[in-house]
Structures are given as C-alpha cells and as structure tokens.
Amino acid sequence: MYESYYGLSAKPFQLKPDPQFFFGSRGHKRAMAYLEYGLSQGEGFIVITGEVGAGKTTLVRSLFCKLESEKIQAAQIVNTNLNADDTLRMVVAAFGLPYEDDSKASLLTKLELFLRQCDQKGKRALLIVDEAQNLSSQAVEELRMLSNFQTADKSLLQIFLLGQPEFRRTLLSRDMQQLQQRVIATYHLGPLDALETKDYIEHRLHTVGWNGDPSLSEDAFFEIYNFTGGIPRKINTLCDRLFLMGYLEERHNFKSADVTEVLGDIQQELALPISETAAQNSSDIPQIEQKENAQESLGNMDERLFKMENSVISVLDLLKRILSRSNSNINNLTK
C-alpha cells in the first residue's frame, strides 16, 4: 500500500466517511453551526443539503462524536427510498425498538412511549435522516407528524434532514407548507474553493502523519481542484489514484502533469469498447439516456478503482519479492 511507502499511518483518502478527517471549511463550519444551533433549540427540523460527495455524512458523524449520550438519544436512517409506512418502521428500528408485524397504530404507540421514557430520564430524542431527497411526499409528511409528539412545554422528537439539492424542491413545494413552518434552519453545503481544496488535501495528509513526502506543486493542487470542482469525495478518489501511481512508479514529487496523467488513466478505464452494431444502436438512444448511462458508470468508478488498486498492489508486491530474491541470489554468486 502507498501509505507505508510514504510513511503514513493510514490511508488519507479513503472514501468511507470518517469524522477523524473532518475538515472545517467555511461551508462545513457554517453547516455544523446550524446543526449545533438546532440541538440547542431542542425542537423543529434542521435541513442541510449539498451535492453528492460534499461531506454531509462526515459532517453528521462529526456531530455524533460531540453528542452527550447521557443527554441525547440519537438515531440515524439512511435507507429512505421507502413508502410512508416503511419509513415509520425504519424510524422505530433506528431507535432499537421491535417493529416486525406491528400495525401502524402499534408502531406509533410504541414510539411515543419510548420518547416519553427518554424525556423522563432527562434525555432528548434526535432523529437524523440522510438521503432525504429519496423521501416521497407521503414519507416526509409521516416524519412531520412524528414531530407532534410533545409534552405540555416541549417537543419529544427533533429531526435533522440531510439530502441532495433536489430535496429543496420537495421542501418548497406547496403541499409542504406545514413542514416549512417547522423548519427552524436550513443550509446548503457548497463545494470547497481552490484554497480550501489545497488545505483539505494537506489536512487529510497531516492527520495520518505526512511529513512532506510526497510533495505537491501549486499547479498540481490547482489541477486537482479544476477537475473535482472542490467536491471532497471526488478529491479523495483522484488523490488516492495519484498516490497509488506515485507508489507504483516511485515518485515523490507531484506536478500538474502527474495529475493529468492519472486523469487520462481514469478516463481510459471508463471508456468501454463497443461494437459497430452497438454504436449504431446507440445513435437511436435519446441524448438524455446516454448522459444517465455515463453518470451510472461514473457512480460505479469508486468500487472498480478499489478492486483494481488491490489487484495491482498484490501483483506489485509479488514482483518486488521475486526481484529481491533474484538480486540476493546474484549477490551470493558474485561473492
């Protein structure tokens, strides 16, 4: 792995959201402030939107690390492509309550009892819903109804909604007026700018013990920003491939030409060969469908690159062991 080659304690550009690597850009600090403000209010909805890979999940996990478990009972759901009844079951399950074969009335009764027990223990219940853009209008309404659970002076359940930008259209639609009245704060998490992109990369490297090896030139940082648009997940994917290439070719200084080389490799890997017949048929496909297919291919890129990386590294390690043994035998013969 390249992390051992460069003396790093762990992989700096992993795709899995990890609060250890949380980077407080201006946008991320502002979004965190809204979440913390929402917690202090103890009621209503907080809505955070952002592009795919903008760091919403990492933001939430960083918030989880700050929560005082003795004061807040938090739960999170990420599978939101469900109907209203199944959404309710997911909420019940997220709080660790049994839900199999229960009617909706039974689920609501069970959830209300749980929330009141939390209140009696001096705890507040917090539900975080990720991928909120997949929620149907009926599912969103079901969540709004859950906010009706309250005592004489306070709400028993607070809800944070995180989703992609299209969720804002759902939120602003006419049939969501009752929900809009319960949203106490909303924020859109945008991409990093060029300077923040550089700081983000260096932050992740310093987190795993980077001592300047390898180095990246200013034009390399700018090329990374130019391609990724400042989206953290895209930055991670590109930098991971860049460092892997550096490991394979024993490079310790990265310039814009190196970034361009890696981008060329990625684009070549994604260019699937097609037969003349398929090419002819593709001309009949509407342009919008071709774009959707391209987006789907890009969506699968992370998994394909991960598998390819492991294969390449395994082969390289084997070759290094073979060459090492060969050199040792040659040295013995020449003595």
N, C-alpha and C positions, 0 to 999 in steps of 0.2 A: 504494500500500500504506500501511496505517496507521502502519507503523514509521517511514517517512520523515516523515509528518505530525507525529508526536510526537517526532521527533529520536532514534529508536532505531537502533542499529547493525544489528540483525537482528530477526527475528520472535521474540518472547519466549515465545509459547505454541504452538509447533509441536508436532504430535502425534508426530513421529519421536523415538524415544529418543535423547538426546544427553547424553553424560557431562559436557559443559561446563555443563549446567544441573543437575547432581546436587545435590539438597538433602538435607542431613543431618538429617532429623528424628530423634526419639528411636528410632523403629522402624527407620529406614533405617541409622542408625549401628550399632544392635544387629545387624541383619542383616549389615552389612558386617563387623562384628567376628567373627561366626560364620564367614563366608567366609574371612577372613584367618586365623582360628584353624585352619580346615580346611587351608589351604595350609601352615601351619607344621607340621601333623601329617604331611602327605605321604601319607596313606592314607585308605581308607574313603570313605563317602558323606556329603555335606552336603545337607540338604533344606531349601529355602526355599519357602514357599507364600505366597500373597497373592491378593486379589481381582483381577479384570480391571482393568488400568489402575493398579494400586497402585505401579508403578515397579520391578518385578523386573528387566526388561530393562535399564533405565537403570542399575540397581544393578550388574548384571553387566558392562556396558560400562565403568562407572567402575572396577570391579575390573581389567578388562583393561588400562586405562591405567596401573595400578600394577604390573602384572606385569613381571618382568625377563625379557625374551625370551631372554637368554643362559642362563637357569636353568630356565625353564618353557616347555614346548611345549604351547600351549593350542589347543583346538578347540571349536567350538560347533555343535550341531544344534538346529534349531527346528521342522523338519517331523517330527512324532512320531506322526502318525496312520498308522502302518505296522505290518506284521506283524514278527515277530521277525527273520526273515532280512533283510528290507529295512532294519530298524533297524541291523543289523550292517553292511550296505553303507553306510549313511549315516555311521556312525562311521568306517569305513575312508576314505570320501571326505572327511570333515571333516579328517582328518589329511593330506590331499593324496596319498593312495595310489590307484593304479589299482584298479578294482573290477569293471569290466564283464566279464560272462560267467565270473566266477570261482565255483567251488563254495564252500560254507560252510567246508569244511576249508582250502581255499586262502586264503580271506579271513582266517581265524583265524591261520594260519601267517604270512601277510604282516604282519598287525597285530602279532603277538608279536615278529617280527624287528625291526619298526620301533621298538617300545617298548624293546627291548634295546639297539638302536643309540642311542636317546636317553639311556639310562642310561649307556652307555659314554662319551658326550660330556658327562656330568655334568648332564644335563637331566632334569626330571621331566615326565611327560605328564599333562595335565589335560583332562578332557572335561566340558563344560558342556551339559546337556540342558535346553532351555527347553520350555515347554508339556508338562511331564511328565504332566499329567492325561490326555493323549490316548494314553499308552502302554498297550498291553494287558498283561495279567499275564505273557504269554509274552515280550513285549519287555523288560519290567522284569527278568525272570529272565535274559534274554540279557545285559543290562548287568551284572547281578550276577556272571555267570560271567566277564565280562571282568576283573573285579577280582581274579580268581585268578592273573593274570599277575604273577609276582613273582620276585625273586631270593632268595637264601638269607636276606637280612635286611631286605628292604623290598619294598613294592608298586611295580609298574611303571606303574600307571594309577590316578589318582584321579578321582572323578566327583562333580559337583555336579548336583543335580536341582532344577529350579525349576518350579513349577506352581500351578494354581489350587487352592482349598481342597479340592476333591473328591479331589485326589491323596492326601490324608491317609487317606482311606478305603481306597484301594488299598494304601497303605503299611502300614496297621494290620490288614489282612485276615490270616486265619490262614495262607494259603499264602505270605505274605511274611516269615515268621519268620527265614529265613536272611538276607534283606536287612536286616531290622531290627537284627540283631546286628552289621551292618557300618556302620550309621549312627552317626557319632560326634557329630553335632549336627543339630538341626532347629529351625527358627524360622518363625513365621507373621507375615508383614508386614501389619500393620493399616493403616487409613486415618489421615490426619492429623487432629488435633483442631482446634478453631476457631482457636486462636492460631497453630498451625503452618500452617494454611491461609493466614492473612494473611502470615506470614513467607515461605511458599513463593512466593506471588504476587510479593511485593516482591523476593525473591531472584532470580527469573527476570527481573524488570524491571531490577534493578541490573546483572545480568550483561550486558545489552545497552545499558547507558549511560543508564538512566532518571534524569531529573533532577526528578521530581515532577510531570511533565506527561504524562498526565492524573493527577489525584488521585482517590483512592477513599476514601469516608467509611467510618467504622466499621460503619455499618449495611449498607453495600454488601458489605464483607468477610463480614459475618455471613450475608447473603442468599446469597452465593456458597457459603459453607460449608454452609448449610442445604439447598441444592439438591443439591450434589455429594457430600455426606457425607464430604468430605475425601479423595476419590479423585483423585489427581493428574491422570489423563487427562481426567476429567470437568471438573476445574478448568480445564485448558488449553482444552478445547473451549468452555466458557462464556466465559472471559475473552477468547479470540480473537474471539468474536462480539461481546462487549461493546466491545472496542476498535475493531472494524470499524464498529459502529454509531456510536461516538464520532467516527470519521473521517468517515463519511458525513454526519453531522449537525453536525459541527464542535463537539463537546462536549469540555470539558477537565476537568470535574468529574463523577464518577460517584457516584450515591447508590443506595439500595436500590430506588427507583422505576425507575431505569435498568436495573438487573439484572432486575427483574420484567418490564419491557418486552421485554427480549431473550428472556427465558424464554417470554413469550407468543408472540413471533415464531417461536421454535423449535417450540413445541407446535402452532402453527397450520400450520407447514410439514409437520409429521409427521402431521397429521390428513388422511388421504386421503379424497376424496369417494367414496361408494359408492352404487350404485343401490338402489332399494327391493327389487329382487329379490335382490341380493347381501346386503342387510340381513336379509331373510327367511331366506336360506340360512345366514347366519352364526349365527342363533339355534339352528341344529341342531348347530353345531360345539361340541365339548366345551370347557369353560372353559379347561382347561389348554392346548389347542391355540391358543386366542386369545391367551393370555399368551406362548406361544412366538413367535407371529407378531409381537406387539408388540416383543418383545426383538430379533427379527431386524431389524425396522425401525429400532430404536434403534442396532443394530450397524452399520447402513449410514449412519447420520447423518453421521459424520465425513467420509466421501467426498462425500456430497451437499452438505454445507455448504462444503467446499473448492471444489467446482466452482462453486457459487453465488457464493462470495466473488469468485472470479476474474472471473466474468461481470459482477457488479455493479461491480467496480473498473474494468474495461475501459470500461464504459458511462460511468461517472462521469468518468473521465479524459478521455474524448472530449467530454463535455458541458462540462467545465472549459475545454478548449482552444477550443471553439466560442464559449463565453461570453467568454473572454479576447480573442479576435479581434474579437467584436462590440463589446465595450467600447472596444477600441483604435480601431476604425473610427468609433465615435460621438465619441470624444475628438478625432479628427482633423477631423471635420466641424464640431465646435463651436469649433475654433480660428480 
